[in-house]
Amino acid sequence: MTTQEADRPLIGTERQHYFEGKFMSARDFRDEQHYFLSRRRAHNRLLHGWGVICGLSVSGLERDDCRDRWLRIGPGAALDCLGRELILEEELCLELPDEATVKRWADDGLERKLGVDLLPFPQRRPPGAPAAAANGDEMEVAYLIALAYHAQPIDQVVALLDGDCEPPHLEYNRVREGVRVVVVRYDPAGHCWTAKGHVSHVSVAHVSVAHVSVAHVSVAHGEPPCHDDCDDDQPGPGGSCVRPDCPCGRVVPVALVRARVTADGTLADDFRLINERQADREEEATGARPAVTIATNGRRRLPTPPSFLTHIVKINWPHGGTLDLSELATGGRLDGRLEITFDRDIQPADTYERRDEDQYDPEPGEMNGINRFTLRVTYATAGDRMEKEVNFHTRARLDPDDRRKAVFYIDPQSWGDDEEDERLPEGNVFIRLLGDFVLDCHGNPIDANHVGGQLPSGNGAPGGTFESWFRLKHDNFHRQRPPKAARGTY
């Protein structure tokens, strides 16, 4: 940052007033740029916040000669805590920084500028070195892969005259804005990465990786972090919402990488950069988990642009209309199924694996996706003061043959002959889907709001609740009932 930049206010308050015959210097044009840039960036951070907007997928490379140190980051966009746009228009393949690169960045003051501790990524064991330690001596080290704003001066031209009357010399003519990929420390107790289902506290050991002390983190359940600012007039640094709030420094984490390293800080021999789903599939197939896992589901997200959201495009019942029980029953038009169809594939539900102390319920719990909690069907008759649950014979889930379709399987006893008390009565049937918990194939919550009763669903924002209903009648539902037993005579 130059002295001129440091002297400027955070948000520009002066703009140029133009008139015929006005003399302008480079300072005037710099101030003009600062005014509009600072105002736009203030708009970004105050109205939108910081995080990933869209894209920026992270994966390893398949080639054996570069699968240990190279990443592939897909096109996408993010905002940092200063409101600066981080944009990748094309896929980026890059090598993770080594010790020499991090030292050069530190000498240039990059750690101070970004407000984070920069780390080198572990190296593979050199050829000919002693064999790696046994698995029992290995430990897991966690890193965050983050994007940082990078402005690079380019295109040197001759400056014929400057304010100090120096002789002609070279000056940079333009500034190219881009992104820099860095490796930073992972703190599970911080606000830079989220965990599903619970908040954790941390116990930390340290391992030397490339002569840098790196936290080895073990995570346990505990109390979440707390903002101690209730005595302030308003939240924010220094009691002001105008100053930037950068809990993760001036970077945007896009991936969490977990590596297994040996006691000397080198990578385990089977090291590969692959994403978490690939690692899960390989572990299921071979019983051995790869040395590194790339996860992106905990990064901070901004609302997805409306055109990229997933919507509900079809339902198999008439919203606001009437159905006869014969149409709802097995063999009828709905064949005992209430179906919701989306315009993209939906992710399967994540489960919360029970721990040893969870004695009350040994089954894994559903955390999101299509399940008995997110897709609920109730009914009420004219005399009911409260809605009642419609019984199911199979829990609500994605259709096994079509991941674009959610299905609620109604219990056949709802129209059976044996138990008339179990039969669905005439009344209103209500269907609700909690869109905040239903993620599409890109990990975005669906745009579920059933605005005006129209399909496709959506109001341009991720999440929301889809609500629908229909009237249930028994006009065409006739069952042969056994005759009542004759009363005895006495």
Buried (B, 14 or more C-beta within 10 A) or exposed (E): EEEEEEEBEEBBEEEEEEEEEEEEEEEEEBBBEBBEEBBEBBEBBEEEBBBBBBBBBBBBBEEEEBBBBBBBBBBBBBBBBBBBBBBBEEEBEEBBBBBEBBBEBEEEEBBEBBBBBBBBBBBEBEEEEEEBBEEEEBBBBBBBBBBBBBEEEEEEEEBEEEEEEEEEEEEEEEEEEBBBBBBBBBBBBBEBBEEEEEBBEBEEEEBEBBEBEBBBBEBEEEEEEEEEEEEEEEEBEEEEEEEBBBEBBBBBBBBBBBBBBBEBBBBBEEBBBBBBEBBEEBEEEEEEBBBBBBBBBBBBBBBBEEEBBBBBBEBBBEBEEEBBBBBBBEEBEBBBBBBBBBBBBBBBBBBBEBEEEEEEEEEEBBBBBBBBBBBBBBBBEEEEEEBEEBBBEEBBBBBEEBBBBBBBBBBEBBBBEEEEEEBBBBBBBBBBBBBBBBBBEBEBBBBBBBEEEEBBBBBEBBBBEBBBBBBBBBEEBEEEEEEEEEEEEE
